[in-house]
Amino acid sequence: MEKATFAAGCFWGVEARFNKINGVISTQVGYTGGHTQNPTYEEVCSDQTGHAEAVEVGFNPEIVSYEELLTAFWNMHNPTTPDRQGFDVGSQYRSAVFYHNEKQKNLAEKIKQELDTSGKFANTIVTEIVPASTFYRAEEYHQKYYEKTGRPCC
């Protein structure tokens, strides 16, 4: 199993979408990319921790490639809006790829460049591509939120 970490707005919907992909073995939502240790949801929502709401994805690369996960990531949100997805505003909702190795970094940068020049998006992609750092698992009630609540996703 390999690991990938993405931020694309509210982590509930992002997690639900990744869970639908064949080859994704596990997901967990949490906070990463900031400076506060062991942040709470309320602290992250204050926009003072530097953390993004993110999803850590465990996947089987023999079934789904990292490139396929990147493609899904860029298709599930608007990567051209800085610190915002829909009605959710703040740096915690930024678009980011947190890479775990150089291969992930290079592939993310390559695809981002290709998308930027393709004309698919009217504006420039603002997705950060940064090294993965400590991932703080979110509170249990956030994990698999749509499955637990029976609410429809996205």
N, CA, C and O atoms as a GROMACS GRO file, in nm:
protein
  616
    1MET      N    1   0.085  -0.119   0.000
    1MET     CA    2   0.000   0.000   0.000
    1MET      C    3   0.088   0.124   0.000
    1MET      O    4   0.192   0.128   0.067
    2GLU      N    5   0.047   0.224  -0.075
    2GLU     CA    6   0.113   0.354  -0.077
    2GLU      C    7   0.020   0.458  -0.018
    2GLU      O    8  -0.099   0.433   0.002
    3LYS      N    9   0.075   0.575   0.008
    3LYS     CA   10   0.000   0.682   0.072
    3LYS      C   11   0.003   0.807  -0.015
    3LYS      O   12   0.105   0.839  -0.077
    4ALA      N   13  -0.111   0.878  -0.018
    4ALA     CA   14  -0.123   1.006  -0.086
    4ALA      C   15  -0.203   1.099   0.004
    4ALA      O   16  -0.291   1.053   0.076
    5THR      N   17  -0.173   1.228   0.000
    5THR     CA   18  -0.244   1.324   0.084
    5THR      C   19  -0.285   1.445   0.000
    5THR      O   20  -0.203   1.505  -0.070
    6PHE      N   21  -0.414   1.479   0.010
    6PHE     CA   22  -0.470   1.587  -0.071
    6PHE      C   23  -0.558   1.678   0.014
    6PHE      O   24  -0.621   1.634   0.110
    7ALA      N   25  -0.560   1.806  -0.023
    7ALA     CA   26  -0.653   1.903   0.036
    7ALA      C   27  -0.729   1.968  -0.080
    7ALA      O   28  -0.669   2.018  -0.175
    8ALA      N   29  -0.862   1.966  -0.068
    8ALA     CA   30  -0.944   2.018  -0.178
    8ALA      C   31  -1.075   2.076  -0.125
    8ALA      O   32  -1.181   2.056  -0.185
    9GLY      N   33  -1.068   2.147  -0.014
    9GLY     CA   34  -1.188   2.201   0.046
    9GLY      C   35  -1.231   2.117   0.165
    9GLY      O   36  -1.148   2.050   0.227
   10CYS      N   37  -1.360   2.120   0.196
   10CYS     CA   38  -1.413   2.045   0.310
   10CYS      C   39  -1.378   1.898   0.296
   10CYS      O   40  -1.408   1.836   0.194
   11PHE      N   41  -1.314   1.842   0.397
   11PHE     CA   42  -1.263   1.705   0.384
   11PHE      C   43  -1.370   1.598   0.379
   11PHE      O   44  -1.342   1.486   0.337
   12TRP      N   45  -1.493   1.627   0.422
   12TRP     CA   46  -1.599   1.526   0.418
   12TRP      C   47  -1.624   1.479   0.275
   12TRP      O   48  -1.625   1.359   0.248
   13GLY      N   49  -1.645   1.573   0.185
   13GLY     CA   50  -1.674   1.537   0.046
   13GLY      C   51  -1.555   1.479  -0.026
   13GLY      O   52  -1.569   1.388  -0.108
   14VAL      N   53  -1.437   1.532   0.003
   14VAL     CA   54  -1.315   1.482  -0.061
   14VAL      C   55  -1.294   1.336  -0.023
   14VAL      O   56  -1.263   1.253  -0.108
   15GLU      N   57  -1.310   1.305   0.106
   15GLU     CA   58  -1.294   1.167   0.151
   15GLU      C   59  -1.396   1.076   0.084
   15GLU      O   60  -1.361   0.968   0.036
   16ALA      N   61  -1.521   1.119   0.080
   16ALA     CA   62  -1.626   1.036   0.020
   16ALA      C   63  -1.596   1.006  -0.127
   16ALA      O   64  -1.620   0.895  -0.174
   17ARG      N   65  -1.544   1.104  -0.198
   17ARG     CA   66  -1.513   1.083  -0.340
   17ARG      C   67  -1.397   0.986  -0.357
   17ARG      O   68  -1.402   0.897  -0.442
   18PHE      N   69  -1.293   1.000  -0.276
   18PHE     CA   70  -1.180   0.907  -0.287
   18PHE      C   71  -1.222   0.766  -0.248
   18PHE      O   72  -1.172   0.669  -0.305
   19ASN      N   73  -1.313   0.752  -0.153
   19ASN     CA   74  -1.358   0.619  -0.112
   19ASN      C   75  -1.429   0.544  -0.223
   19ASN      O   76  -1.439   0.421  -0.217
   20LYS      N   77  -1.478   0.613  -0.324
   20LYS     CA   78  -1.547   0.549  -0.435
   20LYS      C   79  -1.453   0.494  -0.542
   20LYS      O   80  -1.497   0.424  -0.633
   21ILE      N   81  -1.325   0.525  -0.530
   21ILE     CA   82  -1.228   0.486  -0.633
   21ILE      C   83  -1.176   0.345  -0.604
   21ILE      O   84  -1.127   0.317  -0.495
   22ASN      N   85  -1.189   0.259  -0.702
   22ASN     CA   86  -1.138   0.123  -0.691
   22ASN      C   87  -0.987   0.127  -0.672
   22ASN      O   88  -0.916   0.193  -0.747
   23GLY      N   89  -0.939   0.056  -0.572
   23GLY     CA   90  -0.796   0.054  -0.540
   23GLY      C   91  -0.761   0.139  -0.420
   23GLY      O   92  -0.651   0.127  -0.366
   24VAL      N   93  -0.854   0.226  -0.378
   24VAL     CA   94  -0.834   0.301  -0.253
   24VAL      C   95  -0.867   0.205  -0.139
   24VAL      O   96  -0.978   0.154  -0.130
   25ILE      N   97  -0.771   0.182  -0.053
   25ILE     CA   98  -0.784   0.085   0.056
   25ILE      C   99  -0.836   0.152   0.182
   25ILE      O  100  -0.917   0.094   0.256
   26SER      N  101  -0.791   0.273   0.207
   26SER     CA  102  -0.830   0.342   0.330
   26SER      C  103  -0.824   0.492   0.310
   26SER      O  104  -0.751   0.543   0.225
   27THR      N  105  -0.901   0.563   0.392
   27THR     CA  106  -0.893   0.708   0.396
   27THR      C  107  -0.909   0.753   0.540
   27THR      O  108  -0.972   0.685   0.621
   28GLN      N  109  -0.850   0.865   0.570
   28GLN     CA  110  -0.877   0.932   0.697
   28GLN      C  111  -0.867   1.081   0.674
   28GLN      O  112  -0.785   1.128   0.595
   29VAL      N  113  -0.953   1.155   0.743
   29VAL     CA  114  -0.949   1.300   0.730
   29VAL      C  115  -0.872   1.358   0.847
   29VAL      O  116  -0.869   1.302   0.957
   30GLY      N  117  -0.810   1.472   0.821
   30GLY     CA  118  -0.732   1.536   0.926
   30GLY      C  119  -0.679   1.670   0.882
   30GLY      O  120  -0.729   1.733   0.788
   31TYR      N  121  -0.576   1.712   0.951
   31TYR     CA  122  -0.519   1.845   0.933
   31TYR      C  123  -0.369   1.832   0.908
   31TYR      O  124  -0.300   1.754   0.974
   32THR      N  125  -0.319   1.909   0.813
   32THR     CA  126  -0.176   1.905   0.782
   32THR      C  127  -0.134   2.034   0.713
   32THR      O  128  -0.217   2.109   0.662
   33GLY      N  129  -0.003   2.057   0.714
   33GLY     CA  130   0.052   2.172   0.642
   33GLY      C  131   0.064   2.299   0.725
   33GLY      O  132   0.098   2.404   0.672
   34GLY      N  133   0.035   2.289   0.855
   34GLY     CA  134   0.039   2.408   0.938
   34GLY      C  135   0.145   2.402   1.046
   34GLY      O  136   0.238   2.321   1.040
   35HIS      N  137   0.130   2.488   1.146
   35HIS     CA  138   0.232   2.501   1.250
   35HIS      C  139   0.184   2.463   1.390
   35HIS      O  140   0.265   2.452   1.481
   36THR      N  141   0.054   2.441   1.409
   36THR     CA  142   0.001   2.407   1.540
   36THR      C  143   0.004   2.257   1.560
   36THR      O  144  -0.042   2.182   1.474
   37GLN      N  145   0.058   2.212   1.672
   37GLN     CA  146   0.060   2.069   1.702
   37GLN      C  147  -0.074   2.025   1.758
   37GLN      O  148  -0.137   2.097   1.836
   38ASN      N  149  -0.119   1.907   1.716
   38ASN     CA  150  -0.243   1.847   1.763
   38ASN      C  151  -0.362   1.943   1.758
   38ASN      O  152  -0.430   1.962   1.859
   39PRO      N  153  -0.388   2.004   1.644
   39PRO     CA  154  -0.497   2.102   1.638
   39PRO      C  155  -0.634   2.035   1.648
   39PRO      O  156  -0.651   1.919   1.612
   40THR      N  157  -0.730   2.110   1.697
   40THR     CA  158  -0.868   2.067   1.698
   40THR      C  159  -0.938   2.125   1.576
   40THR      O  160  -0.886   2.215   1.510
   41TYR      N  161  -1.055   2.074   1.547
   41TYR     CA  162  -1.135   2.125   1.436
   41TYR      C  163  -1.163   2.274   1.455
   41TYR      O  164  -1.153   2.353   1.361
   42GLU      N  165  -1.198   2.312   1.576
   42GLU     CA  166  -1.229   2.452   1.604
   42GLU      C  167  -1.106   2.541   1.580
   42GLU      O  168  -1.119   2.651   1.527
   43GLU      N  169  -0.989   2.493   1.620
   43GLU     CA  170  -0.867   2.570   1.597
   43GLU      C  171  -0.837   2.585   1.448
   43GLU      O  172  -0.800   2.692   1.402
   44VAL      N  173  -0.854   2.476   1.373
   44VAL     CA  174  -0.828   2.482   1.229
   44VAL      C  175  -0.928   2.577   1.162
   44VAL      O  176  -0.890   2.653   1.073
   45CYS      N  177  -1.054   2.573   1.206
   45CYS     CA  178  -1.157   2.662   1.150
   45CYS      C  179  -1.131   2.809   1.181
   45CYS      O  180  -1.186   2.897   1.114
   46SER      N  181  -1.048   2.837   1.281
   46SER     CA  182  -1.016   2.976   1.314
   46SER      C  183  -0.924   3.039   1.210
   46SER      O  184  -0.905   3.161   1.208
   47ASP      N  185  -0.867   2.956   1.122
   47ASP     CA  186  -0.776   3.000   1.017
   47ASP      C  187  -0.645   3.055   1.075
   47ASP      O  188  -0.578   3.137   1.012
   48GLN      N  189  -0.611   3.010   1.196
   48GLN     CA  190  -0.489   3.058   1.262
   48GLN      C  191  -0.380   2.950   1.273
   48GLN      O  192  -0.269   2.980   1.316
   49THR      N  193  -0.410   2.825   1.237
   49THR     CA  194  -0.316   2.716   1.257
   49THR      C  195  -0.225   2.691   1.137
   49THR      O  196  -0.120   2.628   1.150
   50GLY      N  197  -0.266   2.741   1.020
   50GLY     CA  198  -0.192   2.714   0.898
   50GLY      C  199  -0.224   2.580   0.836
   50GLY      O  200  -0.176   2.549   0.727
   51HIS      N  201  -0.305   2.498   0.904
   51HIS     CA  202  -0.338   2.366   0.853
   51HIS      C  203  -0.448   2.371   0.749
   51HIS      O  204  -0.532   2.461   0.750
   52ALA      N  205  -0.446   2.274   0.660
   52ALA     CA  206  -0.554   2.253   0.564
   52ALA      C  207  -0.633   2.130   0.608
   52ALA      O  208  -0.578   2.037   0.667
   53GLU      N  209  -0.764   2.132   0.580
   53GLU     CA  210  -0.842   2.010   0.594
   53GLU      C  211  -0.796   1.918   0.481
   53GLU      O  212  -0.798   1.957   0.364
   54ALA      N  213  -0.754   1.799   0.515
   54ALA     CA  214  -0.694   1.711   0.415
   54ALA      C  215  -0.743   1.567   0.432
   54ALA      O  216  -0.803   1.531   0.533
   55VAL      N  217  -0.715   1.488   0.329
   55VAL     CA  218  -0.748   1.346   0.330
   55VAL      C  219  -0.622   1.268   0.300
   55VAL      O  220  -0.553   1.292   0.201
   56GLU      N  221  -0.593   1.173   0.388
   56GLU     CA  222  -0.482   1.081   0.365
   56GLU      C  223  -0.541   0.954   0.304
   56GLU      O  224  -0.630   0.892   0.362
   57VAL      N  225  -0.491   0.916   0.188
   57VAL     CA  226  -0.544   0.805   0.110
   57VAL      C  227  -0.442   0.692   0.106
   57VAL      O  228  -0.328   0.712   0.066
   58GLY      N  229  -0.484   0.575   0.149
   58GLY     CA  230  -0.402   0.455   0.132
   58GLY      C  231  -0.451   0.384   0.008
   58GLY      O  232  -0.571   0.359  -0.006
   59PHE      N  233  -0.361   0.351  -0.083
   59PHE     CA  234  -0.406   0.293  -0.210
   59PHE      C  235  -0.312   0.182  -0.256
   59PHE      O  236  -0.194   0.178  -0.221
   60ASN      N  237  -0.369   0.092  -0.335
   60ASN     CA  238  -0.293  -0.017  -0.393
   60ASN      C  239  -0.252   0.026  -0.534
   60ASN      O  240  -0.337   0.034  -0.622
   61PRO      N  241  -0.123   0.053  -0.556
   61PRO     CA  242  -0.078   0.104  -0.687
   61PRO      C  243  -0.092   0.001  -0.800
   61PRO      O  244  -0.078   0.036  -0.917
   62GLU      N  245  -0.119  -0.125  -0.766
   62GLU     CA  246  -0.142  -0.225  -0.870
   62GLU      C  247  -0.285  -0.215  -0.924
   62GLU      O  248  -0.316  -0.271  -1.029
   63ILE      N  249  -0.371  -0.144  -0.852
   63ILE     CA  250  -0.510  -0.127  -0.894
   63ILE      C  251  -0.537   0.015  -0.941
   63ILE      O  252  -0.602   0.035  -1.044
   64VAL      N  253  -0.488   0.113  -0.868
   64VAL     CA  254  -0.507   0.253  -0.904
   64VAL      C  255  -0.372   0.325  -0.893
   64VAL      O  256  -0.302   0.312  -0.793
   65SER      N  257  -0.338   0.400  -0.994
   65SER     CA  258  -0.210   0.470  -0.993
   65SER      C  259  -0.220   0.604  -0.921
   65SER      O  260  -0.330   0.659  -0.904
   66TYR      N  261  -0.107   0.655  -0.880
   66TYR     CA  262  -0.104   0.788  -0.820
   66TYR      C  263  -0.152   0.892  -0.921
   66TYR      O  264  -0.220   0.988  -0.885
   67GLU      N  265  -0.118   0.872  -1.048
   67GLU     CA  266  -0.164   0.964  -1.152
   67GLU      C  267  -0.317   0.965  -1.160
   67GLU      O  268  -0.376   1.071  -1.179
   68GLU      N  269  -0.380   0.849  -1.147
   68GLU     CA  270  -0.527   0.844  -1.149
   68GLU      C  271  -0.585   0.917  -1.028
   68GLU      O  272  -0.689   0.982  -1.040
   69LEU      N  273  -0.520   0.906  -0.913
   69LEU     CA  274  -0.566   0.978  -0.794
   69LEU      C  275  -0.551   1.129  -0.815
   69LEU      O  276  -0.639   1.206  -0.776
   70LEU      N  277  -0.441   1.171  -0.875
   70LEU     CA  278  -0.422   1.313  -0.905
   70LEU      C  279  -0.530   1.364  -1.000
   70LEU      O  280  -0.583   1.474  -0.982
   71THR      N  281  -0.562   1.286  -1.100
   71THR     CA  282  -0.666   1.326  -1.195
   71THR      C  283  -0.799   1.341  -1.123
   71THR      O  284  -0.871   1.439  -1.146
   72ALA      N  285  -0.832   1.247  -1.037
   72ALA     CA  286  -0.956   1.256  -0.959
   72ALA      C  287  -0.954   1.381  -0.871
   72ALA      O  288  -1.053   1.453  -0.862
   73PHE      N  289  -0.840   1.405  -0.806
   73PHE     CA  290  -0.825   1.522  -0.719
   73PHE      C  291  -0.856   1.651  -0.794
   73PHE      O  292  -0.935   1.733  -0.748
   74TRP      N  293  -0.794   1.670  -0.912
   74TRP     CA  294  -0.814   1.794  -0.985
   74TRP      C  295  -0.954   1.804  -1.044
   74TRP      O  296  -1.001   1.914  -1.074
   75ASN      N  297  -1.022   1.692  -1.060
   75ASN     CA  298  -1.159   1.695  -1.112
   75ASN      C  299  -1.264   1.713  -1.003
   75ASN      O  300  -1.380   1.742  -1.035
   76MET      N  301  -1.228   1.696  -0.877
   76MET     CA  302  -1.329   1.702  -0.770
   76MET      C  303  -1.341   1.839  -0.704
   76MET      O  304  -1.423   1.857  -0.614
   77HIS      N  305  -1.262   1.935  -0.748
   77HIS     CA  306  -1.271   2.068  -0.688
   77HIS      C  307  -1.221   2.173  -0.788
   77HIS      O  308  -1.172   2.139  -0.896
   78ASN      N  309  -1.234   2.298  -0.750
   78ASN     CA  310  -1.184   2.407  -0.834
   78ASN      C  311  -1.044   2.445  -0.784
   78ASN      O  312  -1.032   2.512  -0.682
   79PRO      N  313  -0.940   2.404  -0.855
   79PRO     CA  314  -0.804   2.432  -0.810
   79PRO      C  315  -0.754   2.572  -0.842
   79PRO      O  316  -0.636   2.601  -0.825
   80THR      N  317  -0.844   2.658  -0.888
   80THR     CA  318  -0.802   2.794  -0.926
   80THR      C  319  -0.846   2.900  -0.826
   80THR      O  320  -0.818   3.018  -0.845
   81THR      N  321  -0.914   2.860  -0.720
   81THR     CA  322  -0.962   2.958  -0.621
   81THR      C  323  -0.875   2.951  -0.497
   81THR      O  324  -0.878   2.850  -0.426
   82PRO      N  325  -0.798   3.055  -0.469
   82PRO     CA  326  -0.712   3.051  -0.350
   82PRO      C  327  -0.793   3.056  -0.221
   82PRO      O  328  -0.881   3.140  -0.204
   83ASP      N  329  -0.761   2.964  -0.130
   83ASP     CA  330  -0.822   2.961   0.003
   83ASP      C  331  -0.974   2.961   0.000
   83ASP      O  332  -1.039   3.028   0.079
   84ARG      N  333  -1.029   2.884  -0.093
   84ARG     CA  334  -1.175   2.880  -0.103
   84ARG      C  335  -1.220   2.761  -0.188
   84ARG      O  336  -1.157   2.727  -0.288
   85GLN      N  337  -1.330   2.700  -0.144
   85GLN     CA  338  -1.403   2.602  -0.224
   85GLN      C  339  -1.550   2.628  -0.199
   85GLN      O  340  -1.600   2.603  -0.089
   86GLY      N  341  -1.620   2.677  -0.298
   86GLY     CA  342  -1.761   2.709  -0.282
   86GLY      C  343  -1.782   2.814  -0.175
   86GLY      O  344  -1.721   2.922  -0.178
   87PHE      N  345  -1.869   2.782  -0.078
   87PHE     CA  346  -1.898   2.875   0.031
   87PHE      C  347  -1.794   2.869   0.143
   87PHE      O  348  -1.793   2.954   0.232
   88ASP      N  349  -1.705   2.769   0.139
   88ASP     CA  350  -1.603   2.754   0.243
   88ASP      C  351  -1.483   2.843   0.211
   88ASP      O  352  -1.420   2.827   0.106
   89VAL      N  353  -1.453   2.935   0.301
   89VAL     CA  354  -1.346   3.032   0.279
   89VAL      C  355  -1.246   3.026   0.393
   89VAL      O  356  -1.286   3.019   0.510
   90GLY      N  357  -1.118   3.029   0.361
   90GLY     CA  358  -1.010   3.028   0.459
   90GLY      C  359  -0.898   2.938   0.411
   90GLY      O  360  -0.919   2.851   0.327
   91SER      N  361  -0.779   2.959   0.465
   91SER     CA  362  -0.664   2.881   0.419
   91SER      C  363  -0.680   2.732   0.446
   91SER      O  364  -0.614   2.650   0.383
   92GLN      N  365  -0.767   2.697   0.540
   92GLN     CA  366  -0.789   2.556   0.570
   92GLN      C  367  -0.860   2.485   0.454
   92GLN      O  368  -0.864   2.362   0.451
   93TYR      N  369  -0.915   2.560   0.359
   93TYR     CA  370  -0.985   2.503   0.244
   93TYR      C  371  -0.903   2.514   0.116
   93TYR      O  372  -0.957   2.497   0.006
   94ARG      N  373  -0.775   2.543   0.128
   94ARG     CA  374  -0.691   2.559   0.010
   94ARG      C  375  -0.673   2.427  -0.064
   94ARG      O  376  -0.697   2.319  -0.010
   95SER      N  377  -0.631   2.439  -0.187
   95SER     CA  378  -0.601   2.324  -0.272
   95SER      C  379  -0.453   2.291  -0.256
   95SER      O  380  -0.367   2.376  -0.274
   96ALA      N  381  -0.425   2.164  -0.221
   96ALA     CA  382  -0.285   2.125  -0.201
   96ALA      C  383  -0.264   1.976  -0.226
   96ALA      O  384  -0.350   1.893  -0.197
   97VAL      N  385  -0.148   1.946  -0.279
   97VAL     CA  386  -0.098   1.810  -0.289
   97VAL      C  387   0.019   1.803  -0.192
   97VAL      O  388   0.116   1.877  -0.206
   98PHE      N  389   0.010   1.714  -0.095
   98PHE     CA  390   0.119   1.692   0.000
   98PHE      C  391   0.190   1.565  -0.043
   98PHE      O  392   0.143   1.454  -0.016
   99TYR      N  393   0.303   1.580  -0.109
   99TYR     CA  394   0.370   1.463  -0.166
   99TYR      C  395   0.455   1.391  -0.063
   99TYR      O  396   0.509   1.451   0.030
  100HIS      N  397   0.466   1.258  -0.082
  100HIS     CA  398   0.538   1.172   0.011
  100HIS      C  399   0.674   1.127  -0.044
  100HIS      O  400   0.754   1.069   0.029
  101ASN      N  401   0.699   1.154  -0.172
  101ASN     CA  402   0.829   1.120  -0.231
  101ASN      C  403   0.848   1.204  -0.358
  101ASN      O  404   0.756   1.272  -0.403
  102GLU      N  405   0.966   1.198  -0.413
  102GLU     CA  406   0.999   1.278  -0.531
  102GLU      C  407   0.916   1.238  -0.653
  102GLU      O  408   0.882   1.323  -0.735
  103LYS      N  409   0.885   1.110  -0.665
  103LYS     CA  410   0.803   1.064  -0.777
  103LYS      C  411   0.665   1.131  -0.772
  103LYS      O  412   0.615   1.177  -0.875
  104GLN      N  413   0.604   1.137  -0.654
  104GLN     CA  414   0.475   1.204  -0.640
  104GLN      C  415   0.487   1.353  -0.671
  104GLN      O  416   0.402   1.410  -0.739
  105LYS      N  417   0.593   1.414  -0.620
  105LYS     CA  418   0.614   1.558  -0.645
  105LYS      C  419   0.625   1.586  -0.794
  105LYS      O  420   0.556   1.674  -0.846
  106ASN      N  421   0.710   1.511  -0.862
  106ASN     CA  422   0.733   1.535  -1.004
  106ASN      C  423   0.607   1.512  -1.087
  106ASN      O  424   0.579   1.588  -1.179
  107LEU      N  425   0.532   1.408  -1.054
  107LEU     CA  426   0.410   1.380  -1.127
  107LEU      C  427   0.305   1.488  -1.103
  107LEU      O  428   0.238   1.531  -1.197
  108ALA      N  429   0.291   1.532  -0.978
  108ALA     CA  430   0.195   1.639  -0.947
  108ALA      C  431   0.231   1.768  -1.021
  108ALA      O  432   0.144   1.834  -1.078
  109GLU      N  433   0.359   1.803  -1.021
  109GLU     CA  434   0.401   1.925  -1.091
  109GLU      C  435   0.379   1.914  -1.242
  109GLU      O  436   0.338   2.010  -1.306
  110LYS      N  437   0.406   1.797  -1.297
  110LYS     CA  438   0.389   1.774  -1.441
  110LYS      C  439   0.242   1.789  -1.480
  110LYS      O  440   0.210   1.858  -1.576
  111ILE      N  441   0.154   1.723  -1.406
  111ILE     CA  442   0.012   1.727  -1.440
  111ILE      C  443  -0.045   1.867  -1.416
  111ILE      O  444  -0.128   1.914  -1.495
  112LYS      N  445  -0.002   1.932  -1.311
  112LYS     CA  446  -0.048   2.070  -1.286
  112LYS      C  447  -0.010   2.159  -1.405
  112LYS      O  448  -0.092   2.238  -1.452
  113GLN      N  449   0.113   2.148  -1.451
  113GLN     CA  450   0.159   2.227  -1.566
  113GLN      C  451   0.077   2.195  -1.690
  113GLN      O  452   0.037   2.286  -1.763
  114GLU      N  453   0.052   2.067  -1.714
  114GLU     CA  454  -0.027   2.026  -1.831
  114GLU      C  455  -0.168   2.084  -1.824
  114GLU      O  456  -0.220   2.134  -1.923
  115LEU      N  457  -0.229   2.077  -1.706
  115LEU     CA  458  -0.363   2.131  -1.689
  115LEU      C  459  -0.366   2.283  -1.708
  115LEU      O  460  -0.458   2.338  -1.768
  116ASP      N  461  -0.264   2.348  -1.655
  116ASP     CA  462  -0.258   2.495  -1.667
  116ASP      C  463  -0.250   2.540  -1.813
  116ASP      O  464  -0.308   2.643  -1.849
  117THR      N  465  -0.181   2.465  -1.895
  117THR     CA  466  -0.166   2.504  -2.035
  117THR      C  467  -0.274   2.446  -2.125
  117THR      O  468  -0.282   2.482  -2.243
  118SER      N  469  -0.357   2.357  -2.071
  118SER     CA  470  -0.458   2.289  -2.153
  118SER      C  471  -0.580   2.376  -2.183
  118SER      O  472  -0.652   2.350  -2.280
  119GLY      N  473  -0.603   2.478  -2.102
  119GLY     CA  474  -0.722   2.559  -2.119
  119GLY      C  475  -0.845   2.502  -2.049
  119GLY      O  476  -0.954   2.557  -2.062
  120LYS      N  477  -0.829   2.393  -1.976
  120LYS     CA  478  -0.942   2.332  -1.904
  120LYS      C  479  -1.001   2.430  -1.802
  120LYS      O  480  -1.122   2.434  -1.782
  121PHE      N  481  -0.914   2.507  -1.738
  121PHE     CA  482  -0.958   2.603  -1.638
  121PHE      C  483  -0.937   2.745  -1.691
  121PHE      O  484  -0.836   2.774  -1.755
  122ALA      N  485  -1.033   2.832  -1.662
  122ALA     CA  486  -1.024   2.971  -1.710
  122ALA      C  487  -0.914   3.049  -1.640
  122ALA      O  488  -0.857   3.142  -1.695
  123ASN      N  489  -0.884   3.009  -1.515
  123ASN     CA  490  -0.782   3.078  -1.436
  123ASN      C  491  -0.665   2.984  -1.406
  123ASN      O  492  -0.674   2.863  -1.426
  124THR      N  493  -0.557   3.041  -1.358
  124THR     CA  494  -0.437   2.966  -1.324
  124THR      C  495  -0.462   2.879  -1.202
  124THR      O  496  -0.528   2.921  -1.107
  125ILE      N  497  -0.409   2.757  -1.205
  125ILE     CA  498  -0.421   2.665  -1.092
  125ILE      C  499  -0.333   2.717  -0.978
  125ILE      O  500  -0.215   2.749  -0.998
  126VAL      N  501  -0.390   2.724  -0.858
  126VAL     CA  502  -0.318   2.774  -0.741
  126VAL      C  503  -0.283   2.661  -0.643
  126VAL      O  504  -0.235   2.688  -0.533
  127THR      N  505  -0.306   2.539  -0.682
  127THR     CA  506  -0.277   2.424  -0.596
  127THR      C  507  -0.132   2.425  -0.550
  127THR      O  508  -0.041   2.435  -0.632
  128GLU      N  509  -0.112   2.416  -0.418
  128GLU     CA  510   0.023   2.402  -0.363
  128GLU      C  511   0.070   2.258  -0.383
  128GLU      O  512  -0.009   2.165  -0.369
  129ILE      N  513   0.195   2.242  -0.414
  129ILE     CA  514   0.256   2.109  -0.417
  129ILE      C  515   0.372   2.116  -0.320
  129ILE      O  516   0.478   2.172  -0.351
  130VAL      N  517   0.352   2.057  -0.202
  130VAL     CA  518   0.446   2.073  -0.092
  130VAL      C  519   0.472   1.938  -0.025
  130VAL      O  520   0.389   1.847  -0.036
  131PRO      N  521   0.586   1.924   0.044
  131PRO     CA  522   0.614   1.797   0.111
  131PRO      C  523   0.511   1.766   0.219
  131PRO      O  524   0.464   1.855   0.289
  132ALA      N  525   0.477   1.640   0.230
  132ALA     CA  526   0.388   1.596   0.338
  132ALA      C  527   0.458   1.620   0.471
  132ALA      O  528   0.579   1.599   0.485
  133SER      N  529   0.381   1.665   0.567
  133SER     CA  530   0.433   1.684   0.703
  133SER      C  531   0.344   1.606   0.798
  133SER      O  532   0.266   1.522   0.753
  134THR      N  533   0.354   1.631   0.924
  134THR     CA  534   0.273   1.557   1.021
  134THR      C  535   0.125   1.570   0.987
  134THR      O  536   0.074   1.680   0.965
  135PHE      N  537   0.059   1.456   0.982
  135PHE     CA  538  -0.085   1.452   0.956
  135PHE      C  539  -0.154   1.424   1.088
  135PHE      O  540  -0.130   1.322   1.153
  136TYR      N  541  -0.240   1.517   1.129
  136TYR     CA  542  -0.314   1.504   1.254
  136TYR      C  543  -0.454   1.454   1.222
  136TYR      O  544  -0.533   1.526   1.161
  137ARG      N  545  -0.485   1.334   1.264
  137ARG     CA  546  -0.616   1.275   1.239
  137ARG      C  547  -0.724   1.361   1.305
  137ARG      O  548  -0.712   1.399   1.421
  138ALA      N  549  -0.829   1.391   1.228
  138ALA     CA  550  -0.939   1.470   1.281
  138ALA      C  551  -1.020   1.388   1.380
  138ALA      O  552  -1.008   1.266   1.388
  139GLU      N  553  -1.102   1.458   1.453
  139GLU     CA  554  -1.189   1.396   1.552
  139GLU      C  555  -1.274   1.286   1.486
  139GLU      O  556  -1.305   1.293   1.367
  140GLU      N  557  -1.308   1.185   1.564
  140GLU     CA  558  -1.375   1.067   1.509
  140GLU      C  559  -1.505   1.100   1.436
  140GLU      O  560  -1.537   1.035   1.337
  141TYR      N  561  -1.581   1.197   1.483
  141TYR     CA  562  -1.708   1.225   1.418
  141TYR      C  563  -1.691   1.278   1.274
  141TYR      O  564  -1.788   1.280   1.198
  142HIS      N  565  -1.570   1.320   1.238
  142HIS     CA  566  -1.544   1.364   1.101
  142HIS      C  567  -1.511   1.247   1.008
  142HIS      O  568  -1.528   1.259   0.887
  143GLN      N  569  -1.464   1.136   1.061
  143GLN     CA  570  -1.422   1.023   0.979
  143GLN      C  571  -1.543   0.959   0.912
  143GLN      O  572  -1.642   0.926   0.978
  144LYS      N  573  -1.534   0.940   0.779
  144LYS     CA  574  -1.642   0.876   0.702
  144LYS      C  575  -1.777   0.944   0.733
  144LYS      O  576  -1.878   0.876   0.752
  145TYR      N  577  -1.776   1.074   0.739
  145TYR     CA  578  -1.891   1.153   0.782
  145TYR      C  579  -2.019   1.118   0.705
  145TYR      O  580  -2.124   1.097   0.767
  146TYR      N  581  -2.011   1.112   0.573
  146TYR     CA  582  -2.133   1.086   0.495
  146TYR      C  583  -2.185   0.946   0.519
  146TYR      O  584  -2.306   0.925   0.520
  147GLU      N  585  -2.097   0.849   0.538
  147GLU     CA  586  -2.141   0.713   0.569
  147GLU      C  587  -2.210   0.708   0.703
  147GLU      O  588  -2.313   0.641   0.718
  148LYS      N  589  -2.156   0.777   0.802
  148LYS     CA  590  -2.213   0.776   0.937
  148LYS      C  591  -2.348   0.847   0.944
  148LYS      O  592  -2.437   0.803   1.017
  149THR      N  593  -2.362   0.955   0.870
  149THR     CA  594  -2.482   1.036   0.883
  149THR      C  595  -2.590   0.996   0.782
  149THR      O  596  -2.706   1.034   0.796
  150GLY      N  597  -2.552   0.921   0.681
  150GLY     CA  598  -2.649   0.886   0.578
  150GLY      C  599  -2.684   1.001   0.486
  150GLY      O  600  -2.776   0.991   0.404
  151ARG      N  601  -2.612   1.111   0.501
  151ARG     CA  602  -2.636   1.227   0.415
  151ARG      C  603  -2.574   1.204   0.278
  151ARG      O  604  -2.468   1.141   0.268
  152PRO      N  605  -2.638   1.253   0.175
  152PRO     CA  606  -2.579   1.237   0.042
  152PRO      C  607  -2.455   1.324   0.028
  152PRO      O  608  -2.446   1.434   0.084
  153CYS      N  609  -2.362   1.274  -0.046
  153CYS     CA  610  -2.237   1.349  -0.066
  153CYS      C  611  -2.244   1.428  -0.196
  153CYS      O  612  -2.288   1.378  -0.299
  154CYS      N  613  -2.201   1.548  -0.190
  154CYS     CA  614  -2.161   1.632  -0.301
  154CYS      C  615  -2.253   1.625  -0.421
  154CYS      O  616  -2.229   1.692  -0.521
   0.00000   0.00000   0.00000
